[in-house]
Amino acid sequence: MFDSTKELLDQIRIGEDSSLELKEVRFSGQNVSAPHRDSVADELAAFANSRGGVLVLGVDDSTREILGIPVERLDAVERLIFEVCEQKIDPPLSPYIRRLWLPSTTGDDLAVLKVEVERSLFVHSSPRGFVRRIGSSKRQIPSDQLARLFQQRSQARLIRFDETPIHRAALGDLDEALWQRFVTPRTLEPPESMLSKLAMASKDDDGILRPTVAGVLLASRDPREFLSTAFIQAVAYRGREISPQDGAMYQRDALDITGPLDQQIFGACDFVRKNMRVSAKKRPQGGREDIPQFDMRAVFEALTNAVAHRDYSMIGSKIRLRIFDDRLELYVPGQLANTMTPDDFPYRQAARNEVITSLLARCPVERVDFETHRTHIMDRRGEGVRIILSRSEDLSRRAPQYRLIGESELMLTIYAPADSWDGD
């Protein structure tokens, strides 16, 4: 929305309306004194409960003059927005924030923050309750209309999240070389038609064909542009516990693994292979046998399941990969689908993201080191969990463990063989 500087300036000159709010930013010492946090929360929630909109911080709402924000204080203002979205709005919002230069009346370029909020699939409350945007003002939603809004948006969520169109994405954001991987056999059908059939694109409320969540995750070069937590945060630690008191060296390696989901899987596998230890023992018949910390086939299956089944609608949550001397931990955001429990994993299947799992089952394995394991990323037969459990236990003599953390995150622990670490 208002994607070009000219378009944004033209709208600012006209003034606030249903899709634009302007706020001056003031400071008291090191703290932001205006706008008030409650006011910001109400504005953002009202946009989300309506058709979306843009809040521009650093502009006088009455004179429409560009006042700017000192560059050295942009971090503080951005931090305020994140805190407001997390603490003052329920359920929390994840707006798209950009830092821009806009010309003042004197011709100087001044820094502002553009905060863009999409129409939400949820109904959000803020300090004033449930509000919506009408023209340039906010209004509380009458009880009868609120009931209808809850009904409408709950019905919208019957469409799985990975099928949801992303309103600020365009078809041009999908890399043709990436989405063509899923078109088998090759066809001369128009891209719009193929992307729709693959559920990588869908029409939004205005009838515009846009990339879906699944499309962005598998066919954009960096899904974080649209889904900020769509990456794997990987850390390799020294020892068997996290010990920051020992200084910066308590981490051996750390990496945010990005890109399309299949690249994230292989990138995380490479991170594990790079940071795990390989010990050796003599064979009775002579020679030596290498003993890796972790079975890479099991690791591949665990990471595939993680990116395929995580809840991408959860704000502020990402997949976390942790490597210790004696174990590997994988944290996956989201409650378990349907009535599943961790004990059911070897025996039952339930897909939260049906489009993503279907596309991963069509996605070819383009890595020589994994081609002998599987021709496509995802296994349609549901054997992944059994591979994780059996191969890991064969290696370490200890069964991996699945457990829920606070009912909103799944944790998998894969243990290393005792002779691959010091065991003290």
KOLDREN-624435 format. One record per residue (C-alpha): residue number from 1; residue in three letters; x, y, z. Coordinates in steps of 0.001 Angstrom, whole numbers. Example, Ala and Ser with C-alpha at 12.3 -4.5 7.8 and 13.67 -1.06 7.14 Angstrom:
PT   pos   code        xx        yy        zz
PT     1    ALA     12300     -4500      7800
PT     2    SER     13670     -1060      7140
% end
This chain:
PT   pos   code        xx        yy        zz
PT     1    MET         0         0         0
PT     2    PHE      1433      3392     -1074
PT     3    ASP      4458      1481     -2346
PT     4    SER      6212      4380     -4096
PT     5    THR      7466      7542     -2384
PT     6    LYS      5377      9680     -4742
PT     7    GLU      2219      7724     -3984
PT     8    LEU      2825      8030      -246
PT     9    LEU      3583     11771      -444
PT    10    ASP       486     12403     -2549
PT    11    GLN     -1658     10615        26
PT    12    ILE       -41     12521      2916
PT    13    ARG      -788     15825      1167
PT    14    ILE     -4459     14867       836
PT    15    GLY     -4598     13784      4473
PT    16    GLU     -5807     10920      6605
PT    17    ASP     -8553      8576      5436
PT    18    SER     -9631      4964      5924
PT    19    SER     -6196      3684      4932
PT    20    LEU     -3796      6344      6288
PT    21    GLU     -2948      7600      9780
PT    22    LEU      -255     10214     10524
PT    23    LYS      1508     10663     13859
PT    24    GLU      4136     13113     15083
PT    25    VAL      6878     11556     17212
PT    26    ARG      8182     13354     20295
PT    27    PHE     10773     12376     22881
PT    28    SER     11317     12955     26584
PT    29    GLY     14958     12228     27269
PT    30    GLN     15681      8853     25692
PT    31    ASN     12039      7733     25717
PT    32    VAL      9263      8182     23170
PT    33    SER      6674     10457     24794
PT    34    ALA      4291     10675     21830
PT    35    PRO      2380      9055     20338
PT    36    HIS       990      7201     23335
PT    37    ARG      1257      3420     23161
PT    38    ASP     -2478      2903     23644
PT    39    SER     -3226      5259     20775
PT    40    VAL      -835      3431     18464
PT    41    ALA     -2362        84     19460
PT    42    ASP     -5872      1333     18711
PT    43    GLU     -4842      2642     15278
PT    44    LEU     -3115      -579     14238
PT    45    ALA     -5885     -2836     15540
PT    46    ALA     -8494      -691     13753
PT    47    PHE     -6646     -1153     10454
PT    48    ALA     -6394     -4910     11014
PT    49    ASN    -10123     -5141     11827
PT    50    SER    -10974     -3191      8662
PT    51    ARG     -9288     -3451      5262
PT    52    GLY     -5737     -2715      6421
PT    53    GLY     -3852       573      6315
PT    54    VAL      -656      2510      6849
PT    55    LEU       566      4456      9873
PT    56    VAL      3309      6977      9091
PT    57    LEU      5320      8092     12121
PT    58    GLY      7131     11415     11775
PT    59    VAL      4350     13475     10148
PT    60    ASP      2092     16122     11736
PT    61    ASP     -1498     14914     11302
PT    62    SER     -3000     18408     11242
PT    63    THR      -562     20299      9001
PT    64    ARG       622     17155      7099
PT    65    GLU      4144     18489      7443
PT    66    ILE      7025     15997      7333
PT    67    LEU      8717     16426     10731
PT    68    GLY     10879     13304     10628
PT    69    ILE     12506     11180     13318
PT    70    PRO     16187     11513     14265
PT    71    VAL     17983      8624     12590
PT    72    GLU     19688      7611     15816
PT    73    ARG     16249      7191     17439
PT    74    LEU     14582      5091     14762
PT    75    ASP     15459      1913     16671
PT    76    ALA     13631      3195     19756
PT    77    VAL     10489      4040     17784
PT    78    GLU     10554       719     15959
PT    79    ARG     10976     -1085     19278
PT    80    LEU      7895       746     20591
PT    81    ILE      5863      -517     17625
PT    82    PHE      6941     -4124     18228
PT    83    GLU      6134     -3872     21937
PT    84    VAL      2728     -2348     21233
PT    85    CYS      1871     -5088     18743
PT    86    GLU      2903     -7808     21187
PT    87    GLN      1632     -6374     24470
PT    88    LYS     -1297     -4080     23656
PT    89    ILE     -3079     -5968     20866
PT    90    ASP     -4761     -9369     21207
PT    91    PRO     -4050    -11493     19257
PT    92    PRO      -708     -9809     18507
PT    93    LEU       -32     -8172     15146
PT    94    SER      3006     -8478     12904
PT    95    PRO      3108     -5286     10803
PT    96    TYR      5467     -4568      7929
PT    97    ILE      7783     -1709      8950
PT    98    ARG      9901       348      6559
PT    99    ARG     12299      3223      7148
PT   100    LEU     11939      5896      4487
PT   101    TRP     13360      9272      3554
PT   102    LEU     10691     11870      2783
PT   103    PRO     11341     15506      1721
PT   104    SER     10314     18274      4115
PT   105    THR      8948     21674      3084
PT   106    THR     12531     22997      3166
PT   107    GLY     13681     20290       783
PT   108    ASP     15613     18287      3392
PT   109    ASP     15195     14513      3438
PT   110    LEU     13897     13395      6838
PT   111    ALA     13533      9841      8172
PT   112    VAL     10055      8431      8882
PT   113    LEU      8650      5015      9743
PT   114    LYS      5963      3485      7557
PT   115    VAL      3986       807      9412
PT   116    GLU      1743     -1254      7144
PT   117    VAL     -1002     -3487      8544
PT   118    GLU     -2897     -5988      6420
PT   119    ARG     -6539     -6919      6770
PT   120    SER     -6376     -9667      9371
PT   121    LEU     -7898    -13129      9467
PT   122    PHE     -8591    -12461     13163
PT   123    VAL    -10519     -9842     15134
PT   124    HIS     -8139     -7851     17329
PT   125    SER     -8792     -6058     20598
PT   126    SER     -6797     -3049     21819
PT   127    PRO     -7027      -704     24836
PT   128    ARG    -10299       798     23493
PT   129    GLY    -11803     -2633     22911
PT   130    PHE    -12767     -3742     19416
PT   131    VAL    -12392      -828     17029
PT   132    ARG    -12412      -374     13266
PT   133    ARG    -11423      2347     10856
PT   134    ILE    -14112      4579      9361
PT   135    GLY    -12681      7425      7312
PT   136    SER     -9948      9134      9291
PT   137    SER    -11273      8066     12692
PT   138    LYS    -11701      4970     14822
PT   139    ARG    -15056      3678     15956
PT   140    GLN    -15978       933     18369
PT   141    ILE    -17590     -1972     16562
PT   142    PRO    -21271     -2372     17573
PT   143    SER    -22046     -5708     19185
PT   144    ASP    -24156     -7033     16301
PT   145    GLN    -21503     -6098     13741
PT   146    LEU    -18789     -7510     15985
PT   147    ALA    -20591    -10861     16088
PT   148    ARG    -20802    -10915     12290
PT   149    LEU    -17124     -9941     11992
PT   150    PHE    -16071    -12801     14257
PT   151    GLN    -18195    -15165     12202
PT   152    GLN    -16831    -13932      8874
PT   153    ARG    -13218    -14139      9928
PT   154    SER    -13579    -17514     11594
PT   155    GLN    -15038    -18790      8340
PT   156    ALA    -12121    -17262      6452
PT   157    ARG     -9771    -19293      8630
PT   158    LEU    -11432    -22472      7381
PT   159    ILE     -9164    -21850      4417
PT   160    ARG     -5874    -23232      5626
PT   161    PHE     -3293    -20609      6407
PT   162    ASP      -861    -21818      3761
PT   163    GLU     -3560    -21170      1112
PT   164    THR     -4081    -17579      2245
PT   165    PRO     -3111    -14835      -252
PT   166    ILE      -544    -12319       999
PT   167    HIS     -1947     -8866       276
PT   168    ARG      1350     -7024      -106
PT   169    ALA      2893     -9626     -2414
PT   170    ALA      2618     -9699     -6199
PT   171    LEU      3059    -12561     -8638
PT   172    GLY      6359    -10991     -9692
PT   173    ASP      7692    -11775     -6206
PT   174    LEU      7629    -15476     -7118
PT   175    ASP     10757    -16659     -8920
PT   176    GLU      9748    -18569    -12057
PT   177    ALA     12724    -20912    -11808
PT   178    LEU     11580    -21883     -8315
PT   179    TRP      7896    -22485     -8984
PT   180    GLN      8518    -24234    -12293
PT   181    ARG     10103    -27074    -10300
PT   182    PHE      6607    -28146     -9284
PT   183    VAL      5187    -28162    -12827
PT   184    THR      5485    -31749    -14056
PT   185    PRO      5141    -32443    -16873
PT   186    ARG      6131    -29094    -18366
PT   187    THR      3288    -27142    -19919
PT   188    LEU      2689    -23989    -21949
PT   189    GLU      -222    -23049    -19689
PT   190    PRO      -110    -19367    -18528
PT   191    PRO      1769    -18824    -15234
PT   192    GLU     -1336    -17402    -13551
PT   193    SER     -3240    -20598    -14283
PT   194    MET      -438    -22898    -13125
PT   195    LEU       196    -20970     -9922
PT   196    SER     -3512    -21123     -9095
PT   197    LYS     -3646    -24877     -9718
PT   198    LEU      -626    -25376     -7467
PT   199    ALA     -2310    -23190     -4789
PT   200    MET       779    -20978     -4892
PT   201    ALA     -1470    -18060     -5867
PT   202    SER     -5035    -17148     -4984
PT   203    LYS     -7373    -14191     -5415
PT   204    ASP     -7666    -11751     -2533
PT   205    ASP    -10827     -9911     -1418
PT   206    ASP    -10447     -7478     -4311
PT   207    GLY    -10168    -10240     -6891
PT   208    ILE     -6435     -9694     -7425
PT   209    LEU     -4353    -12837     -7903
PT   210    ARG     -1589    -12833     -5294
PT   211    PRO       978    -15313     -3981
PT   212    THR      -231    -17503     -1152
PT   213    VAL      1723    -18264      2004
PT   214    ALA      2770    -21574       425
PT   215    GLY      3821    -19808     -2775
PT   216    VAL      6033    -17352      -939
PT   217    LEU      7579    -20072      1233
PT   218    LEU      8586    -22248     -1700
PT   219    ALA      9020    -19870     -4636
PT   220    SER     10410    -16592     -3297
PT   221    ARG     14124    -16065     -2717
PT   222    ASP     13610    -14786       839
PT   223    PRO     10212    -15545      2418
PT   224    ARG     11113    -13288      5378
PT   225    GLU     10144    -10305      3240
PT   226    PHE      6530    -11387      3745
PT   227    LEU      6693    -13752      6734
PT   228    SER      9340    -12360      9049
PT   229    THR      9886    -15541     11089
PT   230    ALA      9985    -17986      8157
PT   231    PHE     13548    -19127      8803
PT   232    ILE     15545    -21547     10961
PT   233    GLN     17653    -20121     13768
PT   234    ALA     20569    -22516     14295
PT   235    VAL     23111    -22429     17133
PT   236    ALA     25859    -24886     18068
PT   237    TYR     26903    -24690     21730
PT   238    ARG     29974    -25771     23617
PT   239    GLY     29188    -28390     26237
PT   240    ARG     25821    -29747     27245
PT   241    GLU     24136    -26586     28511
PT   242    ILE     23709    -22965     27462
PT   243    SER     26252    -21061     29561
PT   244    PRO     26371    -17379     28523
PT   245    GLN     28193    -16553     31744
PT   246    ASP     31250    -18179     30157
PT   247    GLY     31424    -15373     27586
PT   248    ALA     30781    -15155     23859
PT   249    MET     32698    -18367     23177
PT   250    TYR     29908    -20519     24647
PT   251    GLN     28548    -20585     21083
PT   252    ARG     30665    -22449     18555
PT   253    ASP     28577    -21390     15587
PT   254    ALA     25299    -19593     14823
PT   255    LEU     23378    -18980     11625
PT   256    ASP     19943    -17789     10476
PT   257    ILE     19052    -20181      7651
PT   258    THR     16848    -18558      5035
PT   259    GLY     15537    -19055      1497
PT   260    PRO     12789    -21320       109
PT   261    LEU     11821    -24149      2433
PT   262    ASP     13800    -26837       609
PT   263    GLN     16926    -24682       794
PT   264    GLN     16295    -24169      4518
PT   265    ILE     16192    -27945      5012
PT   266    PHE     19511    -28510      3235
PT   267    GLY     21077    -25435      4828
PT   268    ALA     20192    -26737      8275
PT   269    CYS     21524    -30203      7383
PT   270    ASP     24796    -28574      6319
PT   271    PHE     24909    -26689      9630
PT   272    VAL     24494    -29949     11575
PT   273    ARG     27093    -31770      9477
PT   274    LYS     29565    -28902      9886
PT   275    ASN     29184    -28703     13672
PT   276    MET     28704    -32315     14761
PT   277    ARG     31595    -34443     15921
PT   278    VAL     32665    -37681     14294
PT   279    SER     34501    -40148     16519
PT   280    ALA     36132    -43413     15486
PT   281    LYS     36619    -46905     16892
PT   282    LYS     38611    -49869     15717
PT   283    ARG     36803    -52727     14052
PT   284    PRO     37564    -56279     15287
PT   285    GLN     38465    -57285     11757
PT   286    GLY     40746    -54284     11380
PT   287    GLY     40343    -50749     10161
PT   288    ARG     38250    -48030     11792
PT   289    GLU     34591    -47148     11964
PT   290    ASP     33423    -43544     12024
PT   291    ILE     30643    -42749     14488
PT   292    PRO     28836    -39458     13793
PT   293    GLN     27018    -37591     16523
PT   294    PHE     23776    -37722     14569
PT   295    ASP     22339    -39758     11726
PT   296    MET     21988    -37298      8829
PT   297    ARG     19076    -39162      7279
PT   298    ALA     17152    -38800     10551
PT   299    VAL     18162    -35128     10762
PT   300    PHE     16915    -34562      7199
PT   301    GLU     13526    -36107      8055
PT   302    ALA     13234    -34072     11265
PT   303    LEU     13963    -30792      9482
PT   304    THR     11594    -31654      6639
PT   305    ASN      8786    -32307      9105
PT   306    ALA      9617    -29083     10937
PT   307    VAL      9290    -26773      7910
PT   308    ALA      6290    -28716      6556
PT   309    HIS      4192    -28792      9728
PT   310    ARG      5081    -25663     11713
PT   311    ASP      2401    -23025     12282
PT   312    TYR      3380    -20088     10070
PT   313    SER       553    -17950     11455
PT   314    MET      2230    -17724     14873
PT   315    ILE      3724    -14267     15257
PT   316    GLY      7247    -14015     16618
PT   317    SER      7913    -17777     16498
PT   318    LYS     10559    -19476     14402
PT   319    ILE     12074    -22942     14088
PT   320    ARG     15046    -23225     16455
PT   321    LEU     17837    -25757     15978
PT   322    ARG     20217    -26312     18910
PT   323    ILE     23294    -28557     18880
PT   324    PHE     24983    -29604     22136
PT   325    ASP     27766    -32090     22826
PT   326    ASP     25292    -34805     23791
PT   327    ARG     22126    -33985     21821
PT   328    LEU     20349    -32051     19110
PT   329    GLU     17185    -30092     19917
PT   330    LEU     14623    -28918     17371
PT   331    TYR     11809    -26547     18392
PT   332    VAL      8826    -26263     16033
PT   333    PRO      6107    -23596     16540
PT   334    GLY      2496    -24689     16705
PT   335    GLN         8    -26843     18544
PT   336    LEU      -414    -30403     17356
PT   337    ALA     -2949    -30839     14565
PT   338    ASN     -6343    -32371     15350
PT   339    THR     -6216    -34787     18316
PT   340    MET     -2594    -35830     17808
PT   341    THR      -230    -36421     20718
PT   342    PRO      3553    -36984     20521
PT   343    ASP      2943    -40699     21176
PT   344    ASP       826    -40879     18010
PT   345    PHE      3565    -39711     15624
PT   346    PRO      4830    -43146     14498
PT   347    TYR      1283    -44314     13732
PT   348    ARG      -829    -41357     12543
PT   349    GLN      -580    -38531     10030
PT   350    ALA     -2125    -35060     10244
PT   351    ALA     -1072    -32196      7998
PT   352    ARG     -1525    -28615      9167
PT   353    ASN      -220    -27253      5850
PT   354    GLU     -1680    -29435      3121
PT   355    VAL      -453    -27260       259
PT   356    ILE      3102    -27085      1630
PT   357    THR      3304    -30838      2237
PT   358    SER      1896    -31531     -1239
PT   359    LEU      4427    -29205     -2862
PT   360    LEU      7345    -30652      -880
PT   361    ALA      6285    -34097     -2096
PT   362    ARG      6658    -32743     -5657
PT   363    CYS      9915    -30899     -4967
PT   364    PRO     12921    -32799     -6379
PT   365    VAL     15966    -33433     -4209
PT   366    GLU     18717    -31536     -5991
PT   367    ARG     21563    -32592     -3711
PT   368    VAL     23806    -35527     -4591
PT   369    ASP     24420    -36334      -915
PT   370    PHE     20689    -36948      -337
PT   371    GLU     19571    -38349     -3704
PT   372    THR     20134    -41945     -2592
PT   373    HIS     17794    -41329       354
PT   374    ARG     14876    -39863     -1585
PT   375    THR     14024    -38417     -4994
PT   376    HIS     11625    -35805     -3574
PT   377    ILE     11758    -33829      -327
PT   378    MET      8625    -35160      1362
PT   379    ASP      7529    -38754      1775
PT   380    ARG      3832    -39281       998
PT   381    ARG      3737    -42543      2966
PT   382    GLY      4349    -40949      6333
PT   383    GLU      7529    -42852      7140
PT   384    GLY      9551    -39829      8248
PT   385    VAL      8950    -40136     12004
PT   386    ARG      9763    -43846     11999
PT   387    ILE     13030    -43119     10204
PT   388    ILE     13878    -40456     12810
PT   389    LEU     13140    -42791     15710
PT   390    SER     14718    -45999     14389
PT   391    ARG     17903    -44613     12857
PT   392    SER     18627    -42308     15786
PT   393    GLU     18111    -45054     18333
PT   394    ASP     20251    -47469     16316
PT   395    LEU     23087    -44937     16431
PT   396    SER     22860    -43685     20014
PT   397    ARG     21108    -46612     21739
PT   398    ARG     18677    -44049     23087
PT   399    ALA     15259    -43236     21636
PT   400    PRO     14598    -39645     20518
PT   401    GLN     11964    -37768     22508
PT   402    TYR      9064    -35605     21351
PT   403    ARG      7376    -33346     23872
PT   404    LEU      5122    -30295     23915
PT   405    ILE      6369    -27019     25369
PT   406    GLY      3478    -24982     26714
PT   407    GLU      1082    -26544     24171
PT   408    SER      2314    -24154     21479
PT   409    GLU      5692    -25603     20524
PT   410    LEU      6916    -29104     19765
PT   411    MET     10414    -30086     20867
PT   412    LEU     12349    -33016     19403
PT   413    THR     15512    -34235     21128
PT   414    ILE     17881    -36543     19239
PT   415    TYR     20633    -37954     21433
PT   416    ALA     24258    -38468     20431
PT   417    PRO     26122    -41746     21092
PT   418    ALA     27854    -41677     24464
PT   419    ASP     31250    -42331     22831
PT   420    SER     30879    -39289     20537
PT   421    TRP     31184    -36866     23480
PT   422    ASP     33235    -36833     26639
PT   423    GLY     30442    -38234     28814
PT   424    ASP     31661    -36480     31964
% end
